[in-house]
Amino acid sequence: MRMNKESADEVQFGPELEGVFRAYREALPDFDNASPDFMPKLWQRIESQQKITYSFWRLGSGLLTGSVALSLALAFTLWTPPQNPRPEKQINANSTYVEVLADDSSDDTPDTANI
């Protein structure tokens, strides 16, 4: 290793080591020779990726909250018993489908005995 008389910061290496450094710089084109802005630029890139991830996380969280609220609202509406529009007909919780249809269709049939 030989020091250059012009600048103490610039160090002259042998041609073999310079070839290794050149190959390394070509393999990593985003690396800009460790300038003073290297770490701030690196953190800017990291934070920009985190912002995108964070926005997707917030969107997914909002959609999940909305779907849970909708599911609970639908479960509540299905859980509550239906209100009887005609109070003269009482629908029992133990009534079968056929019994409910028979009670409902009794109003629709004409009275043929009085013809």
C-alpha positions in Angstrom: 0.0 0.0 0.0 1.4 3.3 -1.1 0.3 6.7 0.1 -0.1 9.5 -2.4 1.7 12.7 -1.6 -1.2 14.9 -3.0 -3.9 13.8 -0.6 -3.9 11.6 2.6 -7.5 10.5 1.8 -6.6 8.9 -1.5 -4.8 5.7 -1.1 -3.2 3.8 -4.1 -3.6 0.1 -4.0 -2.1 -2.5 -6.2 -3.7 -3.3 -9.6 -5.1 -6.6 -8.3 -6.9 -5.0 -5.5 -8.1 -2.1 -7.7 -9.6 -4.8 -10.0 -11.4 -6.4 -7.1 -12.8 -3.0 -6.0 -13.8 -2.2 -9.6 -15.7 -5.5 -9.9 -17.4 -4.9 -6.5 -18.5 -1.4 -7.7 -19.9 -2.8 -10.9 -21.8 -5.6 -9.0 -23.4 -3.0 -6.8 -24.5 0.0 -9.0 -26.6 1.6 -6.3 -23.7 1.9 -4.0 -22.2 5.4 -4.5 -18.8 5.0 -2.9 -19.9 5.7 0.6 -20.5 9.4 0.2 -21.6 11.4 3.3 -25.2 11.1 2.0 -25.1 7.3 2.0 -26.9 6.7 5.3 -29.5 9.4 4.8 -30.3 8.0 1.3 -30.4 4.5 2.7 -32.9 5.5 5.4 -35.0 7.4 2.9 -35.3 4.2 0.8 -36.1 2.1 3.8 -38.7 4.6 5.1 -40.4 4.9 1.6 -40.8 1.1 1.6 -42.2 1.2 5.1 -44.7 3.9 4.2 -46.1 1.8 1.3 -46.3 -1.2 3.6 -47.9 0.8 6.4 -50.5 2.2 4.0 -51.5 -1.3 2.9 -51.6 -2.4 6.5 -54.0 0.5 7.4 -56.2 -0.3 4.4 -56.4 -4.0 5.3 -57.1 -3.1 9.0 -59.9 -0.8 8.0 -61.5 -3.4 5.7 -61.2 -6.0 8.4 -62.9 -3.8 10.9 -65.7 -3.0 8.5 -66.3 -6.6 7.6 -66.4 -7.6 11.3 -68.9 -4.8 12.0 -71.1 -5.9 9.0 -70.9 -9.5 10.2 -72.0 -8.5 13.7 -74.9 -6.4 12.4 -76.1 -9.2 10.1 -75.8 -11.7 12.9 -77.8 -9.5 15.2 -80.6 -9.0 12.6 -80.8 -12.7 12.0 -80.7 -13.6 15.7 -83.6 -11.3 16.7 -87.1 -12.9 16.1 -89.2 -11.4 13.3 -92.0 -9.1 14.3 -95.5 -10.5 13.5 -97.2 -8.0 11.1 -100.6 -9.4 12.1 -101.1 -9.8 15.8 -104.2 -12.0 15.4 -101.9 -14.7 14.1 -99.4 -15.8 16.6 -96.4 -17.7 15.2 -95.0 -20.0 17.7 -91.2 -20.6 17.7 -91.9 -24.3 17.6 -94.3 -24.1 14.6 -93.3 -26.0 11.6 -93.1 -24.6 8.1 -96.3 -26.5 7.0 -98.2 -25.1 10.0 -97.2 -21.5 9.2 -98.2 -22.0 5.6 -101.5 -23.5 6.6 -102.3 -20.6 8.9 -101.3 -18.1 6.2 -103.3 -19.7 3.4 -106.5 -20.0 5.4 -107.2 -16.3 4.6 -106.6 -16.7 0.9 -109.1 -19.5 0.3 -112.6 -18.4 -0.7 -115.5 -19.4 1.4 -117.2 -21.9 -0.9 -119.8 -23.0 1.6 -121.7 -19.7 1.2 -122.0 -19.8 -2.6 
